[in-house]
Amino acid sequence: MVFKLSPASPAGKWLGFVTAVWVQAISGNNYTFSNYSDALKSLMGLTQLQLNSLSVAKDVGKAFGLLAGLASDRLSTPVILLIGSIEGFIGYGVQWLVVSRRIQPLPYWAMCIFLCMGGNSTTWMNTAILVTCIRNFRKNRGPVSGILKGYVGLSTAIFTDICSALFADDPAKFLLMLAIVPFVVCLSAIVFLREIPPSSTAAEENDETKYFGIVNVLAVIIALYLLAFDVSGPHGDVFSQVFAAILLVLLASPLSIPIYLAAKSFIRSGDNTIDAEKSVTEPLLTAEAEKKVVATPSPEVAEKGRPVLGEEHTIIEALKTVDFWILFGSFLCGVGTGLAVMNNLGQMGLALGYADVSIFVSLTSIWGFFGRILSGSVSEYFIKRAGTPRPIWNAASQILMAVGYILMAMAMPGSLYVGSIVVGICYGVRLAITVPTASELFGLKYYGLIYNILILNLPLGSFLFSGLLAGYLYDAQATRTIGGGNTCIGAHCYRLVFVVMAIACVIGFGLDVLLSIRTKSIYSKIYASRKAKKSSVSTLQ
């Protein structure tokens, strides 16, 4: 008897998810700019404002993610992944050629283009992964978002620690990794990740929850392993090589799930395979559930001809709602300020007297992972238990982030360590919560484009808080250097920047509270429909 692994089989479905996790584990290269920014600054003789403008160019690549969003409804997942992997290979490959001095530094405008390409490459990867996986596992959107976004957060630490372990923090070799590794990893997802029917029975949903729990545990082990390496001080060559080998084994460990399911299926090889020809565009709240539970839509969506929140929205219909722009504005306050810290961690550390800033990059990444993975699962739990609006977790993260910025502004001993951890956690929460929230409010049919419109906040926030705010205020405090750049040493360099960003987070907190109030009826409806479904299953049993 011949065993065939179908993409729509349980083993094939989870093998696709594991490859998606791997892609996310290497797609956070946008957050690693601090690891090689100082090399670019000295090599090209840039001021801090010019360097920050380069980082903005990298983030502007996210703005062109709208192309990936449009393509997500027209092109297959493998094609979208292939486009992203090729673009990243070119964008980071050229940066490697410059930093490794294999070619002369390119004109400033040309470097902006290649940084933009590197930034844009991840939008294709992330769109393909998020849209496909949330559609495949639509009953567990919170855990899916938390896990995938969590691995994006970990990717910065994975790249940083492997480079530190094997290449002594060489920025040229680091960029070479950013060019080659994502390209190779994407090939695995191109082969195995497909859009398939979601679970249709309570037993399948329970199995999904169980397997997501396993993936969560494995991810936490990886995060703790990376954290232990970061805080354990300098390491010898042999220790570092062993660390890297064990890390690769841990990253491969989620394969145990599809292997187990394949073995289980092989034993029961007489069972029929799952029919893959099923629509995957049903909204979260099905027609049957809507008959059982009456919605209480807000006034602006109850007008004639407009869909109710929780139903499928076209792009225009979503953009016409007040709720979309509240979500957009609060997202800007959170991710914009968080990106400003990540893009400037190198200079922030140097200003406070730290010779090696890679520890702060890793701390932000690892604790960002905990913020993402925990917020996804916890928010899903409270929706299922009490119908708690998901945006309330964004509100909590905004206040905590504001506290983190105040601590960093005070510049007490160790405040940059604490600030890096707090900002990482809150930035992670912000990303992991917003992704499923958008799909719950506006549906999945046009989710790829809606997601990429929200992601416009990354380049916009980077421009406002990193390019303008941090760049201008740093240069106002800095002194010129002989090479044509500038430098600033002391707590005063970024103090006002942190204060302004704390105020922005307070504004974001107010917007998130408002959105939680406005969407309470939607989440109550989701809770009631799930409870009714669970009760009907119990009655049948």
C-alpha positions in Angstrom: 0.0 0.0 0.0 1.5 3.4 -1.0 1.2 6.3 1.4 0.7 9.7 -0.1 1.1 13.0 1.8 -1.7 15.3 0.6 -1.4 19.1 1.4 -5.0 18.8 2.7 -4.3 15.9 5.0 -3.7 16.6 8.7 0.0 15.8 8.3 0.3 18.0 5.1 -1.6 20.8 6.7 0.7 20.9 9.7 3.8 20.4 7.6 2.8 23.6 5.7 2.3 25.4 9.0 5.8 24.3 10.2 7.4 25.7 7.0 5.4 28.9 7.6 6.9 29.1 11.1 10.4 28.7 9.6 9.7 31.5 7.1 8.6 33.8 10.0 11.7 32.8 12.0 13.8 34.3 9.3 11.6 37.2 8.1 12.3 39.7 10.9 15.4 41.0 9.1 13.7 44.4 9.1 14.4 44.7 12.8 18.1 44.0 12.6 19.2 47.3 11.2 21.0 48.2 14.4 23.3 45.3 13.9 25.0 46.8 10.9 23.8 50.5 10.9 27.1 51.7 12.5 29.1 50.0 9.8 27.0 51.9 7.1 27.3 55.1 9.0 31.1 55.0 9.2 31.6 53.6 5.7 29.4 56.2 4.1 30.2 59.1 6.4 26.6 59.7 7.4 25.0 62.0 10.0 22.5 60.4 12.3 19.6 62.1 10.3 21.0 60.5 7.1 21.4 57.1 8.8 17.8 57.3 10.1 16.6 58.3 6.7 18.2 55.0 5.4 16.3 53.1 8.1 13.1 54.9 6.9 13.8 53.8 3.4 14.0 50.2 4.7 10.6 50.7 6.4 9.1 52.5 3.3 9.5 49.1 1.6 6.5 48.1 3.8 4.4 50.7 2.1 4.8 48.7 -1.1 3.3 45.8 0.7 0.0 46.9 -0.8 1.2 45.2 -3.9 1.6 41.9 -1.9 -1.9 42.5 -0.5 -3.4 42.9 -4.0 -1.5 39.9 -5.2 -2.7 37.7 -2.4 -6.2 37.5 -4.0 -4.8 36.8 -7.4 -1.5 34.8 -7.1 -0.9 31.5 -5.3 1.0 31.3 -2.0 4.2 29.8 -3.7 4.4 32.6 -6.2 4.1 35.3 -3.6 6.8 33.6 -1.5 9.1 33.3 -4.5 8.8 37.1 -5.3 9.6 38.0 -1.7 12.6 35.6 -1.5 14.2 36.9 -4.7 13.6 40.6 -3.8 15.3 40.0 -0.4 18.2 38.2 -1.9 18.9 41.2 -4.2 18.2 43.9 -1.5 20.4 42.5 1.2 22.9 41.0 -1.2 23.8 44.5 -2.5 24.1 45.8 1.0 26.5 42.9 1.8 28.6 43.8 -1.3 28.9 47.4 0.1 29.6 46.6 3.7 32.1 43.8 2.8 33.9 46.4 0.6 33.6 44.1 -2.5 32.2 47.2 -4.3 32.6 50.9 -3.6 29.8 52.5 -1.6 26.8 53.3 -3.8 25.2 56.7 -4.0 22.9 57.5 -1.1 19.8 57.3 -3.3 20.8 53.8 -4.6 21.4 52.5 -1.1 17.9 53.8 -0.2 16.5 51.7 -3.1 18.2 48.5 -2.0 17.2 48.9 1.6 13.7 49.5 0.4 13.8 46.3 -1.5 15.0 44.4 1.6 12.2 45.9 3.6 9.6 45.1 1.0 10.6 41.5 0.6 9.2 40.6 4.0 5.8 42.0 3.1 5.5 39.3 0.4 6.6 36.6 2.8 4.4 37.8 5.7 1.3 38.3 3.6 1.6 34.8 2.1 2.1 33.2 5.5 -0.4 35.1 7.5 -3.3 35.1 5.0 -2.8 31.4 4.2 -2.4 30.2 7.8 -5.2 32.3 9.3 -7.6 31.0 6.6 -6.4 27.4 7.2 -6.8 27.7 11.0 -9.5 30.3 11.2 -11.0 29.0 14.5 -7.7 29.6 16.3 -6.7 33.0 14.9 -5.2 34.3 18.1 -2.7 31.4 18.6 -1.8 31.4 14.9 -1.1 35.1 14.9 0.8 34.9 18.2 3.0 32.0 17.1 3.8 33.4 13.6 4.4 36.9 14.8 6.3 35.5 17.8 8.8 33.8 15.5 9.2 37.0 13.5 10.2 38.6 16.8 12.6 35.7 17.6 14.2 35.9 14.1 16.2 39.0 15.1 17.7 37.1 18.1 18.2 34.0 16.0 20.2 35.9 13.3 22.0 38.0 15.9 23.0 35.1 18.1 24.1 32.9 15.3 26.2 35.7 13.8 27.7 36.4 17.2 28.4 32.7 17.8 29.9 31.9 14.4 31.1 35.2 12.9 32.0 37.4 15.9 29.3 40.0 15.1 30.8 40.7 11.7 28.3 43.1 10.0 29.3 41.9 6.5 28.7 38.2 7.3 25.5 39.2 9.1 24.2 40.8 5.9 25.2 37.7 3.9 23.0 35.6 6.2 20.1 38.0 5.6 20.5 37.6 1.9 20.9 33.8 1.7 19.0 32.2 4.6 15.5 33.6 3.9 15.8 32.7 0.2 16.6 29.0 1.0 14.0 28.7 3.8 11.3 30.1 1.6 11.8 27.3 -0.9 10.5 24.8 1.7 7.3 26.8 2.2 6.9 27.1 -1.6 6.8 23.3 -1.8 4.6 22.5 1.2 2.4 25.5 2.2 -1.0 25.6 0.5 -4.4 27.1 1.3 -6.8 24.3 2.3 -10.2 23.9 4.0 -10.3 24.9 7.7 -11.4 22.5 10.5 -15.1 21.7 10.3 -15.7 19.6 13.5 -15.2 20.2 17.2 -12.7 17.3 17.4 -10.5 18.9 14.7 -10.6 22.2 16.6 -9.6 20.5 19.8 -6.7 18.8 18.0 -5.6 22.1 16.6 -5.6 23.7 20.0 -3.6 20.8 21.4 -0.9 21.0 18.6 -0.7 24.8 18.9 0.0 24.3 22.6 2.9 22.0 21.7 4.2 24.6 19.2 3.9 27.3 21.9 5.9 25.2 24.3 8.7 24.5 21.8 8.8 28.2 20.9 9.2 29.2 24.5 12.0 26.7 24.9 13.8 28.3 21.9 13.3 31.8 23.4 14.7 30.8 26.8 17.6 29.1 25.1 18.4 32.2 23.1 18.0 34.3 26.3 20.4 32.0 28.2 23.0 32.5 25.5 22.6 36.2 25.6 23.0 36.7 29.4 25.7 34.1 29.9 28.5 36.3 28.7 31.4 35.7 26.2 31.7 32.2 24.8 34.5 30.2 23.2 34.4 28.9 19.6 33.5 25.3 20.5 30.7 26.4 22.8 29.3 28.8 20.2 29.3 26.1 17.5 27.5 23.7 19.8 25.0 26.4 20.6 24.3 27.0 16.9 23.8 23.3 16.2 21.4 22.8 19.1 19.5 25.9 18.0 19.0 24.4 14.5 17.7 21.2 16.1 15.2 23.2 18.2 14.0 25.1 15.2 13.4 21.8 13.4 11.5 20.3 16.4 8.0 21.4 15.3 8.4 18.8 12.6 7.5 16.2 15.2 3.8 17.2 14.8 3.4 16.4 11.0 5.7 13.3 11.5 3.4 12.0 14.2 0.3 12.7 12.1 1.8 11.1 9.0 2.7 8.0 11.1 -0.9 8.0 12.5 -2.3 8.3 9.0 -0.1 5.6 7.7 -1.4 3.2 10.3 -4.9 4.2 9.4 -4.2 4.3 5.7 -7.6 2.9 4.8 -9.2 6.2 5.8 -10.3 8.6 3.1 -8.4 11.7 2.3 -9.9 15.1 3.0 -11.6 16.9 0.1 -9.7 20.0 -0.6 -12.2 21.5 -2.9 -14.0 23.6 -0.2 -14.4 27.3 -0.1 -12.1 29.2 2.3 -13.7 32.6 2.3 -16.5 32.1 4.9 -16.6 34.9 7.5 -15.9 34.3 11.2 -19.6 34.6 12.0 -21.4 32.1 9.8 -24.9 32.6 8.6 -26.2 29.9 10.9 -24.5 31.6 13.9 -26.0 34.9 12.9 -29.5 33.4 13.0 -28.9 32.2 16.5 -27.3 35.4 17.8 -28.6 38.9 17.0 -25.9 41.4 16.4 -25.9 45.0 17.8 -24.0 46.9 15.2 -22.7 50.4 15.8 -24.8 53.1 14.1 -22.3 53.9 11.3 -22.3 50.3 10.1 -26.0 49.7 10.4 -26.8 52.0 7.5 -28.4 50.5 4.5 -26.0 48.7 2.2 -23.1 48.5 4.6 -22.0 45.2 6.2 -22.0 44.7 9.9 -18.7 44.5 11.7 -17.7 40.8 11.7 -18.9 40.3 8.2 -16.9 40.5 5.0 -15.9 44.0 4.0 -14.5 45.2 0.8 -11.5 47.6 1.0 -13.7 50.6 0.4 -16.3 49.5 3.0 -13.6 48.9 5.6 -12.0 52.3 4.9 -15.3 54.0 5.4 -15.7 52.8 9.0 -14.6 54.8 12.0 -13.4 51.6 13.6 -10.8 51.0 10.9 -9.2 54.4 11.4 -9.3 54.1 15.2 -7.4 50.8 14.8 -5.0 52.4 12.3 -4.2 55.4 14.6 -3.6 53.3 17.7 -1.4 50.9 15.7 0.7 53.9 14.6 1.3 55.0 18.1 2.4 51.6 19.2 4.5 50.3 16.2 5.8 53.7 15.2 7.4 54.4 18.5 8.6 50.8 18.9 10.3 51.0 15.5 12.1 54.2 16.4 13.7 52.4 19.4 14.6 49.3 17.3 16.2 51.5 14.5 18.2 53.6 17.0 19.2 50.9 19.6 22.7 51.0 18.3 23.1 54.8 18.8 21.1 54.7 22.0 23.5 52.1 23.5 26.6 54.0 22.3 25.2 57.3 23.7 24.9 55.6 27.2 28.4 54.2 27.0 27.7 50.6 25.9 30.4 49.3 23.5 28.3 46.2 22.5 24.7 46.9 21.7 23.8 43.4 20.3 22.4 42.4 23.7 19.7 45.1 23.5 18.7 44.0 20.0 18.4 40.4 21.2 16.5 41.4 24.4 14.0 43.4 22.3 13.6 40.5 20.0 13.2 37.7 22.6 10.8 39.6 24.9 8.9 40.7 21.8 8.4 37.1 21.1 6.9 36.5 24.6 4.6 39.5 24.0 3.4 38.1 20.7 2.9 34.5 21.6 1.3 35.1 25.0 -1.0 37.9 23.9 -2.3 35.7 21.0 -3.2 32.8 23.2 -4.4 34.8 26.2 -6.6 37.1 24.1 -8.1 34.0 22.4 -8.8 32.4 25.8 -10.7 35.4 27.1 -12.7 35.7 23.9 -13.8 32.1 24.3 -14.4 32.4 28.1 -16.0 35.8 28.4 -16.1 37.6 25.0 -13.4 40.1 26.1 -12.7 42.5 23.2 -9.3 41.8 21.8 -8.3 45.5 21.5 -8.3 45.9 25.3 -4.9 44.0 25.3 -3.5 46.7 23.0 -4.6 49.3 25.4 -2.7 47.6 28.3 0.4 47.3 26.1 0.3 51.0 25.3 0.4 52.1 28.9 3.2 49.7 29.7 5.1 51.0 26.7 4.7 54.6 27.9 6.2 53.5 31.3 9.1 51.9 29.4 9.9 55.2 27.6 9.8 57.2 30.8 12.3 54.8 32.3 14.6 55.1 29.3 14.3 58.9 29.5 15.4 58.9 33.1 18.5 57.0 32.0 19.1 55.3 35.4 21.6 52.4 35.6 20.2 49.5 33.7 17.2 51.5 32.3 18.1 50.6 28.7 18.0 46.9 29.6 14.5 47.3 31.2 13.4 49.6 28.5 14.4 47.2 25.8 12.5 44.4 27.4 9.3 46.5 28.0 9.3 47.9 24.4 9.9 44.4 23.0 7.0 42.9 24.9 4.6 45.8 24.1 5.6 45.9 20.4 5.0 42.2 20.2 1.5 42.5 21.8 0.6 45.2 19.4 1.4 43.2 16.3 0.0 39.9 17.5 -3.3 41.5 18.6 -3.9 43.7 15.6 -3.6 41.0 13.0 -6.6 38.8 14.2 -8.5 41.9 15.3 -8.6 43.2 11.7 -9.8 39.8 10.4 -12.5 39.6 13.0 -13.9 43.1 12.3 -13.6 43.1 8.5 -13.5 39.5 7.4 -11.0 37.3 5.5 -12.0 37.7 1.9 -9.9 40.9 1.4 -7.7 40.4 4.5 -4.4 40.4 2.6 -4.9 44.0 1.4 -6.5 45.2 4.7 -3.5 43.8 6.6 -1.0 45.6 4.3 -2.9 48.9 4.6 -2.5 48.6 8.4 1.2 47.8 7.9 1.6 51.2 6.2 2.0 52.3 9.8 5.5 50.8 9.8 7.0 53.2 7.2 4.8 56.0 8.4 5.7 55.5 12.0 9.4 55.0 11.1 9.4 58.3 9.2 7.6 60.3 11.9 9.3 58.9 15.1 12.6 57.6 13.8 13.4 59.7 10.7 12.1 63.0 11.9 11.8 63.0 15.7 14.8 60.9 16.7 17.0 62.0 13.8 16.5 65.8 14.2 16.6 65.8 18.0 19.8 63.6 18.1 21.6 65.8 15.5 20.6 68.9 17.5 22.6 67.4 20.5 25.4 65.8 18.5 28.9 67.1 17.6 30.6 66.7 14.2 33.3 64.1 13.7 36.3 64.3 11.4 34.9 61.7 8.9 31.9 63.9 8.2 29.4 62.2 10.4 28.4 63.1 14.0 28.1 61.6 17.4 26.4 62.2 20.8 27.3 60.8 24.2 25.1 61.1 27.2 21.6 60.6 28.5 20.4 63.9 27.0 20.8 62.6 23.4 17.4 60.8 23.4 15.6 62.1 26.5 13.2 64.3 24.7 12.6 61.6 22.1 11.4 59.2 24.8 9.1 61.8 26.4 7.4 62.5 23.1 7.0 58.8 22.4 5.5 58.2 25.9 2.9 60.9 25.1 2.1 59.2 21.8 1.5 55.9 23.6 -1.0 57.6 26.0 -2.9 58.8 23.0 -2.8 55.2 21.6 -4.1 53.9 24.9 -7.2 56.2 24.6 -7.9 55.0 21.0 -7.6 51.4 22.0 -10.0 51.8 24.9 -12.5 53.5 22.5 -12.2 50.7 20.0 -12.7 48.1 22.8 -16.0 49.9 23.8 -17.2 50.1 20.2 -16.5 46.5 19.4 -17.7 44.9 22.6 -21.0 43.7 21.0 -19.0 42.0 18.2 -16.9 40.0 20.6 -20.0 39.2 22.7 -21.5 37.8 19.5 -18.4 35.7 18.7 -18.5 34.4 22.3 -22.2 33.6 22.1 -21.9 31.8 18.8 -19.0 29.6 20.0 -20.9 28.8 23.2 -24.0 27.9 21.3 -22.0 25.6 19.0 -20.3 24.0 21.9 -23.7 23.4 23.6 -25.1 21.8 20.5 -22.2 19.4 20.2 -22.5 18.4 23.9 -26.3 17.8 23.3 -25.6 15.6 20.3 -23.0 13.6 22.3 
